[in-house]
Amino acid sequence: MEVEATGYRAGQWDLSIRNLLLLSIGKAVERGYEEDVVTLIEANIEDTDPEFYHHVMGKLFERGALDVFFTPG
């Protein structure tokens, strides 16, 4: 991907935790071979019971996610 724009935004609520968003917008770079278009969505989830992750993962796969993974913080 060739990044065309990047934006940062801080949340307006005082949550006593980091409350930031990073968004990058870009376009596919021609590589000379057939390729699929895939959207990557990343999120940091804090202060959530890890037992809930299994439910979230299932819902994401139901809605068409190709891959889902969690990394402990």
C-alpha positions as CSV (number, residue, x, y, z in Angstrom):
1,M,0.0,0.0,0.0
2,E,1.2,3.5,-0.8
3,V,0.1,5.7,2.1
4,E,-1.7,8.9,0.9
5,A,-2.7,10.4,4.3
6,T,-2.4,9.6,8.0
7,G,-4.4,11.2,10.8
8,Y,-4.2,11.1,14.5
9,R,-7.0,12.1,16.9
10,A,-7.2,12.2,20.7
11,G,-10.5,11.4,22.4
12,Q,-12.5,14.1,24.2
13,W,-13.4,12.0,27.2
14,D,-11.1,11.7,30.2
15,L,-11.0,7.9,30.6
16,S,-7.8,7.7,32.7
17,I,-6.3,5.6,29.9
18,R,-4.9,6.4,26.4
19,N,-7.7,7.4,24.1
20,L,-6.2,7.8,20.7
21,L,-7.0,6.9,17.1
22,L,-4.6,6.5,14.2
23,L,-6.0,6.2,10.6
24,S,-4.0,5.6,7.5
25,I,-5.5,5.9,4.0
26,G,-3.7,4.6,0.9
27,K,-4.0,2.9,-2.4
28,A,-2.9,-0.4,-3.8
29,V,0.4,-0.3,-5.6
30,E,0.5,-2.1,-8.9
31,R,2.7,-5.2,-8.7
32,G,2.2,-6.7,-12.1
33,Y,0.3,-9.8,-10.8
34,E,-3.2,-10.6,-9.8
35,E,-4.0,-9.6,-6.2
36,D,-7.0,-9.3,-3.9
37,V,-8.1,-6.2,-2.0
38,V,-8.1,-6.7,1.7
39,T,-8.9,-4.2,4.5
40,L,-6.8,-4.3,7.6
41,I,-8.4,-3.1,10.8
42,E,-6.4,-2.9,14.0
43,A,-7.6,-1.9,17.5
44,N,-6.2,-1.9,21.0
45,I,-8.7,-3.0,23.6
46,E,-7.9,-2.3,27.2
47,D,-9.5,-3.1,30.5
48,T,-11.7,-5.9,29.0
49,D,-12.1,-9.4,30.4
50,P,-10.0,-11.7,28.1
51,E,-12.8,-14.3,28.3
52,F,-14.9,-12.0,26.1
53,Y,-12.3,-12.2,23.3
54,H,-13.5,-15.6,22.1
55,H,-17.0,-14.1,21.5
56,V,-15.6,-11.1,19.6
57,M,-13.4,-13.4,17.5
58,G,-16.5,-15.5,16.5
59,K,-18.5,-12.4,15.6
60,L,-15.6,-11.1,13.4
61,F,-15.3,-14.4,11.5
62,E,-19.1,-14.5,11.0
63,R,-18.9,-11.1,9.3
64,G,-16.2,-12.2,6.9
65,A,-12.8,-11.6,8.7
66,L,-10.0,-13.7,7.1
67,D,-7.9,-13.6,10.3
68,V,-8.2,-12.4,13.8
69,F,-5.6,-12.5,16.6
70,F,-5.1,-11.0,20.0
71,T,-1.8,-10.1,21.6
72,P,-1.6,-9.7,25.3
73,G,-0.4,-6.2,26.4
